[in-house]
């Protein structure tokens, strides 16, 4: 949809720079999507998901190992063991991966 808007030039240029958008239109679209995402997350935080504590506990597999997932994803801090609390002989966790550039991630999605 085309429309005429009065947008602060400095603010828009800052959003273009921060998002890495290739155009002002793309920057506005990214900013609007982010505001929508934040508002929906805020609503989830206020209202919850509608489950009781017992329902949430029943929904998680007892064998779920968060640290193992973090190690597999490379998201745990470098040099930490995957299961320090139990004293296992796990290998150190690799350093976290390079941060993803938001613009590059969007372009990869568009190519699919």
N, C-alpha and C positions, 0 to 999 in steps of 0.2 A: 504494500500500500504506500502510495506516495503522500507526503504531507509536508507542510512548511512548519518549521519549528525554530524557536529562538533558543540556541544552546550556547552557553559560555564557551568561547573558543579555547581558552586555556584549559578548562576542564576537559573538553572533548579531546584536545591534543594529548593531555595527560593520560586519558583512558586509552587512546590509540597506542601510546608508548607502553603503558603497563600491560595491555593485553597482547601487544604485538600484532594487532589487527592490520590488515592490508588496506583498509578503507575506513572512512568515518562511519559509513553505514554498518560495516561489520562490527566496529567498536560499540556502536549503540546497541546492536543486536546482542552482543556478548554481555554488555552491562545490564540490559533488560532481563536476559535469561538468568544472570547471576542474582539479581534482585528477586526474581520470582522464586528461584531455588532457596534463597535465604528465608524468604517469607514462609514457604512451605515447611522448611526445617523448624522455624520458630513455632509454627502451629503444632507440629509433632511434639516439640518440647513442652508446650503448654498443655495439650490435650492427651499426650501419650498415644500409644498405639491401640489402646482399648483392651489390653490383655492384663490379667492379674499376674502377680509375681509367680504364682504356681504355674500358670500357663506358659510364661516366659521360660521358667526353669525346665519345664517338660519339653519345650521346643528345641533345647540345646542338647546335642548328642553328648553323653557323659564322657566319651572318648575324645572330645574336641580338645585340641592342644594348641592354644593361641601362640605360644612361643615357637612351636614347630612351624606354624604358618608364617610367623614373622621371619624366621630363619630362611624358609623357602623363598619368601618374597624379597629378602634382603633389607627388610625394614627395621630390624633390631639394631641397636647401636653397635658399631664395630668393636670387636674384641670381647664382647659379652658371650657367655655360654648360653646355649639354647635352653638349658634347664638347670640353672645354678642352684636353685633351692633344694634340689634332690641330690646334688653333688655328683651328677653323672660326668662322664668323660667326653662330653660332646665337643666337637671342633668349634673354634671361635667363629663367630658370625662374620660374614664378609661385610665390607664397607657398604653403606647404602648406595643404591644406584643414583645416577645423575638425575636431577629434577627434570621433569618433562616440560617443554615449552608449550604453553597453552595454544598458541597459534599453530604450531606444528601438529599438535594432536588433533585440532579441528580440521586442518587440511587433510590429514590421513583419513579421518572419518569421511570427509566429503568425497575422497577418491574411491571409497569402497562402493 
